[in-house]
Amino acid sequence: MKPLHLAFFFICMFATSLLHAEEGEEGSSNVQYVPLKPAIVTNYQSKKLSYIKADITLQVTSNATAEAIDRHLPYIRHNLVMLFSRQEEATLASTEGKTRLKADALAAVISVLDSENESTDIEAILFTSFIVE
């Protein structure tokens, strides 16, 4: 009878540890990186012919947001192209201007998802490449 009790004890301990492991997975953040491919390339406000090329990745924390980004990618890209094309040369030359552009780009993406009544669990917008010429 002792071996039976011991076996029952180990089964209970194993089952309890599995339940705690599943609860831990549900509570953890589900960070995903969604690249906006291809790169955004557009002219910007300058006296000479100049362009911006930006590779952008979004850091999201839910599958619903990642799927929404894929569904509305043309709308998101359109808003980003329009935002980047309004930038002036002096803005793009300064660190503060680039930081403001990053914040404006994040707001533009969130605005698209909001207007479509989608999840907006976006933690950050990452410029993985940013070329101004």
N, C-alpha and C positions, 0 to 999 in steps of 0.2 A: 504494500500500500504506500510506503514511503516513496518509491520511485514514481508512482502515479501522481502524488502530490507535488513532487519536485518538477515533473514534466508540466503539470498544470500551472505551476508558478512561473516557469520559463515562458510558456505560451502567453500568459497574461502580461508579463513584462515586455515581450516582443510586440504584442498587439498595442500596448500603451505607447511604446516608443514609436511605432509606425503612425499612430494618431497624432502624436506631437510633431513628427516630421512633416506630415501633411499640413497641419495648421501653420507651421513655420513657412512653408512654401507659399501659402495663400497670403500671408502677411508681408512677404518680402516684395520689394519693388521689381517690376517686370520691365527693366530698361531695355529698349530696343533702339536701334539706329536706322533711320529711314533715309536713304540717299535720294535727293531730287535729281534724277538723271534725265537727260544729259545736263551738262553745265549750263548755267545762265550766261548768255553772251548778248550784250547790247551796247549801243552807243550811249554816251552821257553828255551833259551840257558842257561844251568846251568850244574854244575858238577854232580848233583844228579837229580833224577826224580822230576821235579817240573812242576807246571801248573798255568795258569791264567784262571780265570773265570770272565767274564764281562757281566753284563746286560747293554745294550746300548739302548738309546732312542734318536731319532733325532728330533730337533725342526725345523719345516719347516713353510713356510709362503704362500704356495700355494697348492691347490688341485692337480695340475699337478705334482708337486714334490712328494707329498705323494703317488700318484698313480704310479709314475715312480719307487719309492723305492720298492713298493710292487711287481711290474713287474720284477725288477732286483735284488730281494733279494738274490737269490743264488750267483750271481756274487759279490754282495756287501759283503756277509758273507765270501766268499772265500778270497777276498782281505784282509779283516780284520783278518781272521785266519792266513794268511800268514804273515801279518804285526806283529801280536802279537807273532807268533812263532819265529821271528827273534830277539826278544828283549833279552837283556842280564840281568842277575841277578842284576848287579850294577845299570843299568838304571832303573829297576823297583823298586829299593829300595829308590830312591831319588824323591823328589817332582818335581824337574826340569825334570827328566826323564819321570815321569807320565804326566806332562804338555806337554812335547814334543810328547809323544805317543798320547795324546788326539788330538793335532794339526795334527799329521800324519794320524790318523784315520779319521778325518774330511776330509783331503785332499784325502784320498783313496776313500771315499764315493763319493765325488764330481767328482773325476777322472772317476769313473765308469759311473756316470750319463752323464758326458761330452762325454765319448767315445761312448755312446749310443744316443747322440744328444737329451738328455732329459733336462728338467728344473732342475736347481740347486739352488733353493731358500731355502737353508739350513742355518739357523741362528746359530745353535750350535749342538754339539754332547754331550750328557749327559751320563756319566757313573753312572747309578743308583745303581750299585753294582760292586765292583772291588776287587777280591780276588786273592792274589798271595801266593802260597804255594809251 
